Amino acid sequence: MTIEQVKQVYNAEPFQPFQMHMADGRHVSVASREFLAAAPSGRTVIVYEPDDSFHVIDLLLVTDLKVSARANGGSKRR
């Protein structure tokens, strides 16, 4: 996964919550824009949880982004 692919989902209007699926089978949910921060290099992101815990994600290990279903019932997968 590249930072450009993540930015496409991150910058979508309106924002839709999404999940990052990892090569090891885990997934991390991004509830809103405020919960995601990218490193200047673009290789890693930090995803914060509502309780202030966080995940440091190496984008080379992200296999898929799953965007939550939209209000009209459609979904978008990248």
N, C-alpha and C positions, 0 to 999 in steps of 0.2 A: 504494500500500500504506500502511496506517496502522500506527502503533505498537501499537494494540489488536490488530490481526490478527497481528502478530509475537508479541505477548505470549501470545496463545492457544496458538501452537505452542511457544513458549519454556516456558510453564508446564504443558504437558501432562504427565500422569503415566501411565506412565513417560515420561521425555524420549526423543524420537526425533530423531536427527540430521536436519538438513534443509538444503536449498539455497535460496538467494535468487537468483532469476533477474532480470537487469537488462534494461532496455529496449534496450541495445546488444548483447544476445546473450550477455554474460558471465554466469557464475554463481559464487557464493561459497558454500562449504560451512561449516556451523556444526556442529562435531563434538560439542560439549557446552555446557551452560549457561555454563561458565566462560570460553568463548571469545567471548561476546557482551556488549557494554556499550551502553546507550542513553544518548543525551544527554538532559538534563533537559527540553528542548523537545519531545522525541519525534520530531523530524524526521530525525535521523541516528542511525545505530548504528555501532559499531566491531566488526568481526569479526576476531579474532586467529587466526593460523595457529600450528601447533605450534612453528615456528622463531622465534616472537615478532614476525614481520612482521604487518602488519594492513591491513585495508581500511576506509576510511571510506565508509559507504554512505548516500546520500540516499534515504530511503524513498519519495520521490515518483518515483524511477526504478526501483523494484522492481515487476516485473510479476506475479510469481508466487512462491509458496513451495512447494517440493516436499519432502514428508516422506519419508524413507527407508522402504523396505518393512519391515513388522513381522515378527517371528519367525514368525507364523502365515501369512505370505505375502500379507497384505493391505497396502494402502498408503493413505495419506491425503493428499489434495491440497487446498490452500486457495487 
